Amino acid sequence: MGRPTDNPKNISLKVRLDSDTSEKLEECTRILEVSKAEIVRQGVHRVYDGLMEQ
């Protein structure tokens, strides 16, 4: 089944991207060596944290 975790990722999300955004996402995954899903999760946290600072 995979490794046990305290934070299961059991919600799926499908998004549509334009080619520029897709290329940026690919570049992020290549440089950071993490999954596309991880980049999206980090992005959500950064936007949320920015909102909470206002």
Z-matrix of the N, CA and C atoms (Angstrom, degrees):
N
C 1 1.448
C 2 1.518 1 112.66
N 3 1.274 2 121.43 1 -20.41
C 4 1.454 3 122.54 2 -174.29
C 5 1.511 4 110.13 3 111.85
N 6 1.300 5 114.01 4 175.99
C 7 1.457 6 119.09 5 -176.60
C 8 1.530 7 111.15 6 -75.27
N 9 1.328 8 116.61 7 142.92
C 10 1.461 9 119.94 8 174.85
C 11 1.525 10 109.58 9 -65.48
N 12 1.325 11 117.00 10 148.09
C 13 1.457 12 121.08 11 -179.95
C 14 1.517 13 110.42 12 -144.70
N 15 1.326 14 115.04 13 153.13
C 16 1.459 15 120.51 14 175.28
C 17 1.525 16 111.25 15 -84.79
N 18 1.351 17 117.00 16 -9.42
C 19 1.457 18 121.71 17 -176.54
C 20 1.530 19 109.41 18 -135.59
N 21 1.339 20 117.30 19 74.77
C 22 1.472 21 119.11 20 -178.06
C 23 1.522 22 112.06 21 -65.08
N 24 1.324 23 115.58 22 143.22
C 25 1.471 24 121.89 23 178.68
C 26 1.523 25 107.50 24 -101.85
N 27 1.317 26 117.58 25 82.73
C 28 1.458 27 121.22 26 -173.55
C 29 1.535 28 113.44 27 -108.18
N 30 1.327 29 117.26 28 10.53
C 31 1.465 30 121.07 29 177.50
C 32 1.522 31 108.12 30 -112.37
N 33 1.322 32 115.88 31 128.05
C 34 1.458 33 121.96 32 -179.04
C 35 1.524 34 109.87 33 -100.60
N 36 1.331 35 116.40 34 145.95
C 37 1.460 36 121.98 35 -179.37
C 38 1.521 37 108.52 36 -136.80
N 39 1.318 38 115.74 37 132.62
C 40 1.464 39 120.98 38 176.72
C 41 1.518 40 107.64 39 -113.29
N 42 1.331 41 117.10 40 132.05
C 43 1.465 42 120.85 41 179.60
C 44 1.520 43 110.10 42 -129.22
N 45 1.329 44 114.88 43 156.14
C 46 1.460 45 121.15 44 175.13
C 47 1.527 46 106.45 45 -110.77
N 48 1.340 47 116.21 46 133.40
C 49 1.450 48 121.73 47 -177.85
C 50 1.514 49 110.98 48 -124.61
N 51 1.322 50 116.30 49 148.54
C 52 1.462 51 119.25 50 169.95
C 53 1.536 52 107.37 51 -79.99
N 54 1.306 53 116.91 52 167.83
C 55 1.466 54 120.35 53 -173.30
C 56 1.533 55 112.02 54 -64.13
N 57 1.328 56 118.14 55 -36.65
C 58 1.463 57 120.81 56 179.72
C 59 1.528 58 111.01 57 -62.98
N 60 1.324 59 116.84 58 -46.75
C 61 1.461 60 121.31 59 179.53
C 62 1.518 61 110.78 60 -65.02
N 63 1.315 62 117.38 61 -39.67
C 64 1.460 63 121.68 62 178.33
C 65 1.528 64 111.02 63 -62.39
N 66 1.326 65 116.84 64 -42.71
C 67 1.467 66 120.65 65 178.41
C 68 1.526 67 110.83 66 -64.09
N 69 1.332 68 116.91 67 -39.60
C 70 1.460 69 120.15 68 177.77
C 71 1.521 70 110.98 69 -64.88
N 72 1.325 71 116.56 70 -40.62
C 73 1.461 72 120.88 71 177.85
C 74 1.521 73 110.37 72 -62.80
N 75 1.316 74 117.49 73 -44.87
C 76 1.469 75 121.63 74 178.20
C 77 1.529 76 110.72 75 -59.75
N 78 1.321 77 116.87 76 -43.25
C 79 1.461 78 121.34 77 179.38
C 80 1.522 79 111.29 78 -63.10
N 81 1.329 80 116.66 79 -41.50
C 82 1.470 81 120.93 80 177.19
C 83 1.523 82 110.97 81 -60.87
N 84 1.334 83 116.58 82 -44.13
C 85 1.466 84 119.56 83 -179.12
C 86 1.523 85 111.15 84 -65.83
N 87 1.326 86 116.29 85 -36.08
C 88 1.466 87 120.04 86 -179.79
C 89 1.531 88 110.67 87 -68.57
N 90 1.327 89 116.71 88 -47.01
C 91 1.464 90 121.15 89 -176.76
C 92 1.527 91 111.58 90 -69.82
N 93 1.319 92 116.96 91 -45.58
C 94 1.463 93 121.21 92 -175.81
C 95 1.522 94 113.39 93 -85.14
N 96 1.334 95 116.29 94 -14.10
C 97 1.475 96 122.02 95 -179.12
C 98 1.524 97 112.29 96 55.89
N 99 1.335 98 114.76 97 46.07
C 100 1.462 99 121.33 98 174.32
C 101 1.527 100 107.72 99 -131.36
N 102 1.310 101 116.57 100 168.96
C 103 1.466 102 121.25 101 -177.62
C 104 1.526 103 111.91 102 -74.42
N 105 1.313 104 115.02 103 162.76
C 106 1.468 105 120.70 104 174.55
C 107 1.524 106 109.82 105 -59.39
N 108 1.321 107 116.34 106 -40.62
C 109 1.464 108 120.60 107 179.84
C 110 1.522 109 110.66 108 -60.78
N 111 1.327 110 116.92 109 -39.28
C 112 1.468 111 119.97 110 179.60
C 113 1.526 112 110.95 111 -67.09
N 114 1.316 113 117.29 112 -38.51
C 115 1.466 114 120.76 113 176.62
C 116 1.530 115 109.68 114 -61.62
N 117 1.324 116 117.17 115 -43.83
C 118 1.468 117 120.86 116 179.26
C 119 1.522 118 109.95 117 -63.25
N 120 1.338 119 117.60 118 -44.73
C 121 1.473 120 120.36 119 179.00
C 122 1.527 121 110.76 120 -59.63
N 123 1.330 122 117.02 121 -44.99
C 124 1.467 123 120.43 122 179.54
C 125 1.527 124 110.59 123 -62.71
N 126 1.331 125 116.45 124 -39.58
C 127 1.460 126 120.46 125 178.77
C 128 1.515 127 112.47 126 -62.89
N 129 1.314 128 116.62 127 -42.94
C 130 1.472 129 120.59 128 178.52
C 131 1.518 130 109.65 129 -61.73
N 132 1.323 131 117.48 130 -43.80
C 133 1.466 132 120.71 131 179.73
C 134 1.528 133 111.13 132 -63.20
N 135 1.336 134 117.85 133 -40.57
C 136 1.464 135 120.57 134 179.93
C 137 1.533 136 111.06 135 -65.75
N 138 1.311 137 117.14 136 -43.38
C 139 1.473 138 120.15 137 178.79
C 140 1.520 139 109.50 138 -64.20
N 141 1.321 140 117.56 139 -45.40
C 142 1.466 141 121.80 140 -179.35
C 143 1.529 142 110.60 141 -61.17
N 144 1.327 143 116.33 142 -47.56
C 145 1.470 144 120.07 143 179.38
C 146 1.522 145 111.45 144 -59.89
N 147 1.334 146 116.85 145 -38.62
C 148 1.452 147 120.81 146 177.05
C 149 1.516 148 112.45 147 -63.59
N 150 1.309 149 116.20 148 -39.14
C 151 1.467 150 120.51 149 177.89
C 152 1.523 151 111.18 150 -65.73
N 153 1.324 152 116.83 151 -38.47
C 154 1.454 153 120.92 152 -177.68
C 155 1.521 154 111.93 153 -72.20
N 156 1.348 155 117.49 154 -20.25
C 157 1.456 156 121.09 155 178.82
C 158 1.522 157 112.36 156 -80.41
N 159 1.314 158 117.15 157 -15.12
C 160 1.475 159 121.02 158 -177.78
C 161 1.503 160 111.84 159 -74.04
